[in-house]
Amino acid sequence: MGQKVDDVLTVIPPEIDLLLPGDVTGLVSALGGYQVDVAVVCGLSWRLPPLALQTPRLGVINVHASLLPKYRGPAAIQWAIRNGDADIGVTAHWMDERIDTGNIIVQHGGIELPEYVTFEELWPRVTPVIQKLVGEALDRAADGYMGVPQNEDEATYARMMEPAYSYIDWSQPARRIHDQVRTFHYGAGIPGPFAKLGAGWVRVARTDLNPGAGVRVECADGPLWIVEAEPIEPPI
């Protein structure tokens, strides 16, 4: 922790204060010492209480990695990959007491999801979009823009991956299994995906829907080729 703080201190301007609250209560206390106009958060795992939301004069803006109201919650990109989406977007919205439900200020989409991509590879593509998005959101906030309510009929929730998702079921469609492998390649937050192959078990690292090198496996609607895998001890 100390090294990370030192790294941050080397890049922020000397006139900028670095606040390190240990919890939501500490955050409220820290912000209370400033005349804050607006707060911007991204990737925050805390649900802010009303007092924290009310501390900035204009409110709190959250940056979320989906085109809300689709994929509210902590695993938006993982679910976009899991569902086979071709691209993702980002949203700036006013925070309220629920998760990713506040009025939308501005959105940008069209960030391509490559067939196989890791967090480290994708985020440099997302960062410039977020930088532009935040600038536009702050300009609109300064103009008093209250945003557009989200359509609850279109809302979905991107929960963390369930434990059963660690295991491949070859009776599922090939595309669904392929996207499962792609999700773990990005980072699913749980170990896997594991599969029974012949008499043993493997962790599948890469698959292909097109014929080529690898092990052919029959799925519900056709074959899938395992391009990369490693043998493992039975996980169950």
DRENDO-1510 file (C-alpha; in Angstrom, 1 decimal, always signed):
<recs>
REC; n; res; u; v; w
REC; 1; MET; +0.0; +0.0; +0.0 .
REC; 2; GLY; +2.8; +2.4; +0.9 .
REC; 3; GLN; +4.6; +1.9; -2.4 .
REC; 4; LYS; +1.3; +2.5; -4.3 .
REC; 5; VAL; +0.8; +5.8; -2.5 .
REC; 6; ASP; +4.3; +6.8; -3.2 .
REC; 7; ASP; +3.8; +6.1; -6.9 .
REC; 8; VAL; +0.6; +8.2; -7.0 .
REC; 9; LEU; +2.3; +11.1; -5.2 .
REC; 10; THR; +5.1; +11.2; -7.8 .
REC; 11; VAL; +2.6; +12.0; -10.6 .
REC; 12; ILE; -0.1; +14.2; -9.1 .
REC; 13; PRO; +0.5; +18.0; -9.0 .
REC; 14; PRO; +1.7; +19.3; -5.6 .
REC; 15; GLU; -1.4; +21.5; -5.2 .
REC; 16; ILE; -3.7; +18.4; -5.4 .
REC; 17; ASP; -4.6; +16.7; -2.1 .
REC; 18; LEU; -4.6; +12.9; -1.9 .
REC; 19; LEU; -7.3; +11.5; +0.4 .
REC; 20; LEU; -7.2; +7.9; +1.5 .
REC; 21; PRO; -10.4; +7.1; +3.4 .
REC; 22; GLY; -10.6; +3.6; +4.7 .
REC; 23; ASP; -14.4; +3.3; +4.3 .
REC; 24; VAL; -17.5; +5.3; +3.3 .
REC; 25; THR; -17.7; +7.1; +6.7 .
REC; 26; GLY; -14.1; +8.3; +6.2 .
REC; 27; LEU; -15.0; +9.4; +2.7 .
REC; 28; VAL; -17.8; +11.6; +4.0 .
REC; 29; SER; -15.6; +13.1; +6.6 .
REC; 30; ALA; -12.8; +13.8; +4.2 .
REC; 31; LEU; -15.0; +15.5; +1.6 .
REC; 32; GLY; -16.6; +17.5; +4.4 .
REC; 33; GLY; -13.4; +19.5; +4.8 .
REC; 34; TYR; -13.7; +20.8; +1.2 .
REC; 35; GLN; -16.2; +22.9; -0.7 .
REC; 36; VAL; -16.8; +20.2; -3.3 .
REC; 37; ASP; -18.8; +21.1; -6.4 .
REC; 38; VAL; -19.0; +17.7; -8.0 .
REC; 39; ALA; -17.3; +14.3; -7.5 .
REC; 40; VAL; -16.5; +11.8; -10.2 .
REC; 41; VAL; -16.0; +8.1; -9.4 .
REC; 42; CYS; -15.1; +5.1; -11.6 .
REC; 43; GLY; -14.8; +1.5; -10.5 .
REC; 44; LEU; -15.9; +2.3; -6.9 .
REC; 45; SER; -17.0; -0.8; -5.0 .
REC; 46; TRP; -18.8; +1.1; -2.2 .
REC; 47; ARG; -22.5; +2.0; -2.3 .
REC; 48; LEU; -22.5; +5.6; -1.2 .
REC; 49; PRO; -24.9; +6.7; +1.5 .
REC; 50; PRO; -27.1; +9.7; +1.1 .
REC; 51; LEU; -24.8; +12.0; +3.1 .
REC; 52; ALA; -21.9; +11.2; +0.7 .
REC; 53; LEU; -24.1; +11.8; -2.3 .
REC; 54; GLN; -25.3; +15.1; -0.9 .
REC; 55; THR; -21.8; +16.4; +0.1 .
REC; 56; PRO; -20.8; +17.7; -3.4 .
REC; 57; ARG; -22.9; +20.8; -4.3 .
REC; 58; LEU; -24.0; +19.4; -7.7 .
REC; 59; GLY; -23.8; +15.7; -7.0 .
REC; 60; VAL; -21.7; +12.6; -7.7 .
REC; 61; ILE; -21.0; +11.4; -11.3 .
REC; 62; ASN; -20.3; +7.7; -11.8 .
REC; 63; VAL; -18.5; +6.3; -14.9 .
REC; 64; HIS; -19.7; +2.8; -15.8 .
REC; 65; ALA; -18.4; +0.5; -18.5 .
REC; 66; SER; -21.7; -0.2; -20.3 .
REC; 67; LEU; -24.4; +1.5; -22.1 .
REC; 68; LEU; -26.8; +1.8; -19.2 .
REC; 69; PRO; -29.4; +0.5; -18.3 .
REC; 70; LYS; -27.8; -2.6; -19.8 .
REC; 71; TYR; -25.3; -4.4; -17.6 .
REC; 72; ARG; -25.7; -2.6; -14.3 .
REC; 73; GLY; -23.4; -4.0; -11.7 .
REC; 74; PRO; -19.8; -5.1; -11.1 .
REC; 75; ALA; -19.1; -7.3; -14.2 .
REC; 76; ALA; -20.4; -5.4; -17.2 .
REC; 77; ILE; -17.6; -6.2; -19.6 .
REC; 78; GLN; -17.5; -9.9; -18.6 .
REC; 79; TRP; -21.2; -10.2; -19.3 .
REC; 80; ALA; -20.8; -8.4; -22.6 .
REC; 81; ILE; -18.2; -11.0; -23.6 .
REC; 82; ARG; -20.3; -13.9; -22.1 .
REC; 83; ASN; -23.3; -12.8; -24.3 .
REC; 84; GLY; -21.2; -12.5; -27.4 .
REC; 85; ASP; -21.6; -8.7; -27.8 .
REC; 86; ALA; -19.5; -7.2; -30.6 .
REC; 87; ASP; -18.8; -4.0; -28.7 .
REC; 88; ILE; -19.2; -2.1; -25.4 .
REC; 89; GLY; -19.8; +1.4; -24.3 .
REC; 90; VAL; -19.4; +3.7; -21.3 .
REC; 91; THR; -21.9; +5.8; -19.4 .
REC; 92; ALA; -21.6; +8.8; -17.1 .
REC; 93; HIS; -24.6; +9.1; -14.8 .
REC; 94; TRP; -25.6; +10.8; -11.6 .
REC; 95; MET; -25.3; +8.5; -8.7 .
REC; 96; ASP; -28.2; +7.7; -6.4 .
REC; 97; GLU; -28.6; +5.2; -3.5 .
REC; 98; ARG; -29.0; +2.2; -5.8 .
REC; 99; ILE; -26.4; +0.5; -8.1 .
REC; 100; ASP; -26.0; +2.2; -11.5 .
REC; 101; THR; -29.6; +3.5; -11.7 .
REC; 102; GLY; -29.2; +7.3; -11.8 .
REC; 103; ASN; -30.0; +9.7; -14.6 .
REC; 104; ILE; -27.8; +9.4; -17.7 .
REC; 105; ILE; -25.7; +12.4; -18.5 .
REC; 106; VAL; -23.8; +11.2; -21.5 .
REC; 107; GLN; -22.9; +7.9; -23.2 .
REC; 108; HIS; -20.4; +6.7; -25.9 .
REC; 109; GLY; -20.5; +3.3; -27.5 .
REC; 110; GLY; -18.8; +1.4; -30.3 .
REC; 111; ILE; -15.7; +0.2; -28.4 .
REC; 112; GLU; -14.9; -3.1; -30.2 .
REC; 113; LEU; -14.5; -6.3; -28.3 .
REC; 114; PRO; -11.9; -8.4; -30.0 .
REC; 115; GLU; -12.4; -12.2; -30.2 .
REC; 116; TYR; -9.8; -12.6; -27.4 .
REC; 117; VAL; -8.9; -9.7; -25.2 .
REC; 118; THR; -7.6; -9.2; -21.7 .
REC; 119; PHE; -8.3; -6.4; -19.3 .
REC; 120; GLU; -4.8; -5.0; -19.9 .
REC; 121; GLU; -5.4; -5.0; -23.7 .
REC; 122; LEU; -8.9; -3.6; -23.6 .
REC; 123; TRP; -8.5; -0.8; -21.1 .
REC; 124; PRO; -6.1; +1.4; -23.2 .
REC; 125; ARG; -9.0; +1.5; -25.8 .
REC; 126; VAL; -11.5; +2.4; -23.1 .
REC; 127; THR; -9.5; +5.1; -21.3 .
REC; 128; PRO; -9.6; +7.8; -24.1 .
REC; 129; VAL; -13.3; +7.3; -24.4 .
REC; 130; ILE; -13.7; +7.8; -20.6 .
REC; 131; GLN; -11.5; +10.9; -20.7 .
REC; 132; LYS; -13.7; +12.5; -23.3 .
REC; 133; LEU; -16.9; +11.3; -21.6 .
REC; 134; VAL; -15.9; +12.8; -18.2 .
REC; 135; GLY; -15.1; +16.2; -19.9 .
REC; 136; GLU; -18.5; +16.3; -21.5 .
REC; 137; ALA; -20.3; +15.1; -18.3 .
REC; 138; LEU; -18.6; +17.9; -16.2 .
REC; 139; ASP; -19.5; +20.5; -18.8 .
REC; 140; ARG; -23.2; +19.4; -18.7 .
REC; 141; ALA; -23.1; +19.3; -14.9 .
REC; 142; ALA; -21.8; +22.8; -14.7 .
REC; 143; ASP; -24.7; +23.8; -16.9 .
REC; 144; GLY; -27.2; +22.3; -14.5 .
REC; 145; TYR; -28.1; +19.3; -16.6 .
REC; 146; MET; -30.0; +16.7; -14.6 .
REC; 147; GLY; -29.7; +13.9; -17.1 .
REC; 148; VAL; -32.3; +11.5; -18.6 .
REC; 149; PRO; -34.0; +8.8; -16.5 .
REC; 150; GLN; -33.0; +5.2; -17.4 .
REC; 151; ASN; -35.6; +2.9; -19.0 .
REC; 152; GLU; -36.2; +0.2; -16.3 .
REC; 153; ASP; -37.8; -2.0; -18.9 .
REC; 154; GLU; -34.4; -2.4; -20.6 .
REC; 155; ALA; -32.4; -2.8; -17.4 .
REC; 156; THR; -30.2; -5.9; -16.9 .
REC; 157; TYR; -27.8; -6.7; -14.0 .
REC; 158; ALA; -24.3; -7.9; -14.5 .
REC; 159; ARG; -23.6; -9.9; -11.4 .
REC; 160; MET; -20.3; -11.7; -10.7 .
REC; 161; MET; -19.9; -15.0; -12.4 .
REC; 162; GLU; -21.6; -17.9; -10.6 .
REC; 163; PRO; -19.4; -20.9; -9.4 .
REC; 164; ALA; -21.1; -23.2; -11.9 .
REC; 165; TYR; -19.8; -21.1; -14.7 .
REC; 166; SER; -16.3; -22.5; -14.0 .
REC; 167; TYR; -17.3; -25.7; -15.7 .
REC; 168; ILE; -18.0; -26.3; -19.4 .
REC; 169; ASP; -21.0; -28.3; -20.4 .
REC; 170; TRP; -20.5; -29.8; -23.8 .
REC; 171; SER; -24.2; -30.1; -24.3 .
REC; 172; GLN; -24.5; -26.4; -24.7 .
REC; 173; PRO; -24.2; -24.6; -28.1 .
REC; 174; ALA; -20.7; -24.1; -29.4 .
REC; 175; ARG; -21.0; -20.3; -29.5 .
REC; 176; ARG; -22.0; -20.2; -25.9 .
REC; 177; ILE; -19.1; -22.3; -24.8 .
REC; 178; HIS; -16.7; -20.3; -27.0 .
REC; 179; ASP; -17.9; -17.1; -25.3 .
REC; 180; GLN; -17.5; -18.8; -21.9 .
REC; 181; VAL; -13.8; -19.5; -22.7 .
REC; 182; ARG; -13.4; -15.9; -23.9 .
REC; 183; THR; -14.9; -14.6; -20.7 .
REC; 184; PHE; -12.3; -16.4; -18.6 .
REC; 185; HIS; -9.5; -15.2; -21.0 .
REC; 186; TYR; -10.6; -11.6; -20.1 .
REC; 187; GLY; -10.9; -12.4; -16.4 .
REC; 188; ALA; -14.0; -13.9; -14.8 .
REC; 189; GLY; -13.1; -13.5; -11.2 .
REC; 190; ILE; -13.3; -17.2; -10.6 .
REC; 191; PRO; -11.0; -20.1; -11.7 .
REC; 192; GLY; -11.7; -22.0; -14.9 .
REC; 193; PRO; -13.1; -22.9; -17.2 .
REC; 194; PHE; -12.7; -26.6; -16.5 .
REC; 195; ALA; -13.9; -29.4; -18.8 .
REC; 196; LYS; -14.1; -33.1; -18.9 .
REC; 197; LEU; -12.2; -34.3; -22.0 .
REC; 198; GLY; -12.0; -38.0; -22.6 .
REC; 199; ALA; -10.9; -39.7; -19.4 .
REC; 200; GLY; -9.4; -36.6; -17.8 .
REC; 201; TRP; -9.9; -32.9; -17.0 .
REC; 202; VAL; -8.5; -29.8; -18.7 .
REC; 203; ARG; -8.5; -26.1; -18.2 .
REC; 204; VAL; -9.5; -24.6; -21.6 .
REC; 205; ALA; -7.6; -21.5; -22.5 .
REC; 206; ARG; -8.7; -20.9; -26.1 .
REC; 207; THR; -11.2; -22.3; -28.6 .
REC; 208; ASP; -12.2; -21.7; -32.2 .
REC; 209; LEU; -15.5; -22.0; -34.0 .
REC; 210; ASN; -13.8; -22.6; -37.3 .
REC; 211; PRO; -12.1; -25.9; -38.3 .
REC; 212; GLY; -8.4; -25.9; -37.7 .
REC; 213; ALA; -5.7; -27.2; -35.5 .
REC; 214; GLY; -6.8; -28.5; -32.1 .
REC; 215; VAL; -9.1; -31.0; -30.6 .
REC; 216; ARG; -12.6; -31.3; -32.1 .
REC; 217; VAL; -15.4; -31.5; -29.5 .
REC; 218; GLU; -19.1; -32.0; -30.4 .
REC; 219; CYS; -21.5; -29.5; -28.8 .
REC; 220; ALA; -25.3; -29.2; -28.9 .
REC; 221; ASP; -25.4; -27.6; -32.4 .
REC; 222; GLY; -22.0; -28.6; -33.9 .
REC; 223; PRO; -18.3; -28.8; -33.3 .
REC; 224; LEU; -15.9; -26.6; -31.4 .
REC; 225; TRP; -12.1; -26.8; -31.6 .
REC; 226; ILE; -10.0; -26.6; -28.4 .
REC; 227; VAL; -6.9; -24.7; -29.5 .
REC; 228; GLU; -5.2; -24.4; -26.1 .
REC; 229; ALA; -5.7; -26.3; -22.9 .
REC; 230; GLU; -3.7; -27.8; -20.0 .
REC; 231; PRO; -4.4; -31.0; -18.1 .
REC; 232; ILE; -5.5; -30.6; -14.5 .
REC; 233; GLU; -6.4; -32.8; -11.6 .
REC; 234; PRO; -10.2; -33.4; -11.3 .
REC; 235; PRO; -11.5; -30.1; -9.8 .
REC; 236; ILE; -14.5; -31.9; -8.2 .
</recs>
